[in-house]
Amino acid sequence: MATVAAPAAGPALRPPGSFISRLKSVTVMTRRNLVHIAREPLQLSDVTIQPVLFTVLFIYIFGGAIHLPGGSYKDYVVAGLLVFNIASASMGTAVGLSADIATGVIDRFRTLPMWRSAVLAGRSVTDLLTSMLCALIVGVTGLAVGWRSGAPAVSIAAAFGLALAFGFALSWAFACLGLVSKGPESAQSTALLFVFPLLFVSNALVPTQGMPSWMADFANWNPFSAMASAVRDLLHNPNPAATIRAWPMEHPVAASVGWTVALLVVFAPLAAHLFRKRTTG
C-alpha cells in the first residue's frame, strides 16, 4: 500500500496575539496610511501649509497689535502655535478612521490574520509621524520670522516632545469621535466644534489676563493653556501666565503631563472598545 509523504513543514506562524505579530500588524497599517498620503500629498496640507500660514499671519497681523510685557509677541506665540497646529493635525485621526469604516475597508481587514486593534494603533502612529513633521515646520517657520529660544537643547527637545506626546494622546480621543461618527464629514465638523473653542479660549494665542474673569478662569484650567505654558517655560520664552494663581499655571509641566496621561488612560481603552463594537457583526 503506497504511503503519502507528509507535506514539508513551512515556517512556523506566530499566533496573532503575540507581541511580534501585533508589532508587525501595526507596522503594516502604518505603512498603508503613509502610502495613502504619498499618493495624495494634499492630505498633509494641515501639517505643512497651515503651520506656515498661521505662524506668518498671527505674528504679522496680531504681533503689532498685542503688547506683551517682558518680551515680544513672536517669542510668545510660537509655543501656542505649536500646540495649536499639533492639535489640529490630531483631528485627522477622526476623519481617517471614519472614512475607513464608511468605505468598508475595515471589513476587509477583519478577514486577515492580524491584530484587530492594529488599525487604531497604526492610525495613531501615522498621526504622530505627521505631527512630528508639523512641529518641525512650526519651529523652522518661527526661526525664519525671528523667533528665538534661550533654552538649552535638552529643554527645547523636551518642549517639542511634550507637545507631541499631548498630540498623540489627543489622537486617541479623536479616534473615539471617528468611531461614533456617521461619516468623515461629521467627524471633522464635530472635532472642529470641540477643539477650536478650547484653543481660542486659552493662552495659546493671547494672554488670559485680558479676558473676562469667568472666561479667564476657564482658560487657566484649559489643558491647551497648560500645554502652551509648559512649552513656553521649557523654551525659556515669555510666559505671562506664570503670575496667575491657578495650579495649572503655577505647575504647567506637571499639569501637561497629567492631562496627557489622563487622555491616554481614558481614551485608548475606550477607542479599542468602540472599535470592537463598531466592527463586530
Secondary structure, 3 states (H helix, E strand, C coil): CCCCCCCCCCCCCCCCCCHHHHHHHHHHHHHHHHHHHHHCHHHHHHHHHHHHHHHHHHHHHHCCCCCCCCCCHHHHHHHHHHHHHHHHHHCHHHHHHHHHHHHCHHHHHCCCCCCCCHHHHHHHHHHHHHHHHHHHHHHHHHHHCCCCCCCCHHHHHHHHHHHHHHHHHHHHHHHHHHHHCCCHHHHHHHHHHHHHHHHHCCCCCCCHHHCCHHHHHHHHCCHHHHHHHHHHHHHCCCCHHHHCCCHHHHCHHHHHHHHHHHHHHHHHHHHHHHHHHHHCC
